[in-house]
Amino acid sequence: MTHFSTFGIDAALCRRVLSVALGRGADDADLYFEHSGSTSVALSDGKVNRASTHVDLGVGVRVVVGDQVGYAYTEELTEASMVEAARVAAEIAAGNKHVSPVALTERRLADRYHADIPWEGVDLETRVRLVRDWEQRAFARDSRIIRVETSLGDSFRHVLVVRPDGRMVYDYQPMTRGWVVCTGKDGDKRESSSANLAQRAGLEFYDEARVSRMCHKAVDDTLLLFEAAPAPSGEMTVVLGAGSSGILLHEAIGHGLEADFNRKGISIFADRVGQRIAPKGVTVVDDGTIPNARGTINNDDEGNEAQRTVLVEDGILRGFLHDEISARHYGVSPTGSGRRESFRHVVLPRMRSTYMESGTHSPEEIIGSVSRGIYCADFANGQVQIGAGDFAFYVRRGYLIEDGKLTRPIKDVNLIGNGPDVLATIEMVGNDLKIDEGGWTCGKDGQSVPVSQGMPTVKVSKLSVGGASA
């Protein structure tokens, strides 16, 4: 039996709980067991100002009748508590089918991430040494850095999904994220910037190359802002840099391709499968199989193996991201995209690692084709209206493009536009796809899940740029 045998969970008990969940005529049901732990350490002004550890344990019981979902959970893994949760969920969603659970077989579907040094065995002193080292590296890089904040977060999660068709799918999911925030002072000017790294991995993730890259980027981006001028404003050509520009793809387009929004008729893409929504050469993928990526999953939270899902192929919309409910509605197979924040939450179709595939143009060729425009190097937060795809994004760092060359750095840049329009006005796609290694988290319907995203360098013919100067 799996990790959960420690808590008295076995196949016979799971079948008894599933029988209760299915007892009111459900179409389907599942049990989602979770045992997780997380630790965070933060340092500021040379002192550890936050350290916390959290452990969670419980099971969620989901009962499905058509599009109706009954859900209940318990933090007590006793048979009485689990049976009561199953009864409550069955009361919420009742039907007229007669489904009984078959013999259960444990399996693990894939092994796309591994912690060589699991976080469960790392002591607090080791974590503190890490964040102190990052602080000292940042201070040592330039004397204009006057304040450094560092933090380390790590977690583990054991998951077991049990289905009436006999599946018992187990997964162990490590995660970590390091963060460095720098404040610099140059004369009367003060600027701040940050860098972070994240991956499904253990302590071994923080090797010399990665740590140096994170600390140097946080310092160098801060110092660059001293040279940066306010961005121009108006409609102009925009070049999206490889990597973190994927946040625009994720928010302005990716959410609109999650099947629940389309099933409910909310998304602008609802009736456009098979139609051209982007120029030739534009292929958009959501991939749960990239080794060790933050958004990667071995199996989704319904027990389906994660996969690489092509959403837009050479400009043609091919389909959506499906959980079991939306897949039944559309008569297709699930895409391994059913995700939930924890055992306290219902399953939703969610992105994993969303990116645009590489094209044929070099970044230099793309920049060289622009007579006047801006280059976006690093994105931060944004706001998106899922239905229409309208968005506003803040660009932390960029450059003017003048006569085919990057010139002065710019800051305080806002991009305003529409996701489908951006897709339609892509003119060139670079050959330099980069999956951003930052610690991105996606929110939807009150749930947060870890994700990754990426982009090659992309030229968009026109976007509205909001800056401080014309």
Secondary structure by P-SEA (a helix, b strand, c coil): ccccccccccaaaaaaaaaaaaccccccbbbbbbbbbbbbbbbccccccccbbbbbbbbbbbbbcccbbbbbbbccccaaaaaaaaaaaaaaccccbbbbbcbbbbbbcccccccccccccccaaaaaaaaaaaaaaaaaacccccbbbbbcccbbbbbbbbcccccbbbbbbbbbbbbbbbbbbcccbbbbbccccccccccccccaaaaaaaaaaaaaaaaaaaacccccccbbbbbbccccccccccccccccccaaaaaacccccccccccccccccbbbbbbccccccccccccccccbbbbbcccccccccccccccaaaaaaaccccccccccccccccccccccbbbbccccccaaaaaaaccbbbbbccccccccccccccbbbbbcbbbbbccccccccccbbbbbbbaaaaaaaccbbbccccccccbbbbbcccbbbbbcccccbbbbcbbbbbcccc
